[in-house]
Amino acid sequence: MDTSQETRSQITKNIRNTIQLLGEDVEREGLVDTPKRYAKAMEFLTSGYHKNVDQIVGRALFKEESSEIVIVRDIELFSLCEHHLLPFYGKAHVAYIPNGKIIGLSKIPRIIDVYSRRFQVQERLTTQISSELERILKPLGVAVIIEAFHLCMMMRGVEKQSSYTITSSMLGAFRDDPTSRKELLDLLGGLGGSRRGNF
């Protein structure tokens, strides 16, 4: 992320003031450098605002006549809930049916990173990823399923430790053709891969 020194300094100053308002001593050894570290961490965690998907994909699109389902599953995902700025984390499962071209497999997690490294809600994140893949590949179908734990539910509020959220976005054949959708879900098998014991 290309953040100016002035911006980083302002973030550092603001979080320093916040720590003080919460009743802590910002001169304490463990906290004296925390505002600077926080500013750098936030630059990384929101770096997706400054990434360009087309540049990331580059020339990693290839002509291919295959029309069978391609699945990349269990892609680790971390983001920040925009309501409380607390993390949510889990796994994304991405599938598409090629329509004359395929994408380099490593580009799919990179596209996910572009949108997850922003202030997000899981519902929007899911549709943004599917929309980008549809735009880039123009496939016969694309599906994105995200399973995630939300710390805003686990650490505060209802404080439910075991609940997790599943969202999906089905486009093209996965939305309109029950056979394609069933094949996808059969291939994915039992989800729940993001449950903490398996993460």
Number of C-alpha atoms within 10 A of each C-alpha: 14 7 11 9 9 9 11 18 13 13 19 20 14 14 16 22 14 14 15 13 10 8 8 13 14 17 11 9 9 9 15 13 14 16 22 17 13 16 20 16 12 16 19 13 20 21 19 21 15 13 16 11 19 11 8 14 17 10 10 12 15 12 11 12 11 13 16 12 16 16 18 16 18 20 16 18 19 18 25 24 20 13 10 10 13 15 18 24 23 24 23 25 20 26 22 29 24 22 17 15 17 22 18 12 13 11 16 18 18 15 22 24 22 21 22 28 22 23 21 19 15 24 14 12 23 24 19 19 26 24 18 16 23 18 10 15 20 19 20 18 26 28 27 25 21 26 24 26 22 21 21 19 17 16 12 9 9 9 12 14 12 10 12 20 13 17 16 19 21 20 20 17 18 23 15 12 12 11 12 18 17 12 13 18 13 10 11 16 9 8 16 17 18 21 16 13 7 7 12
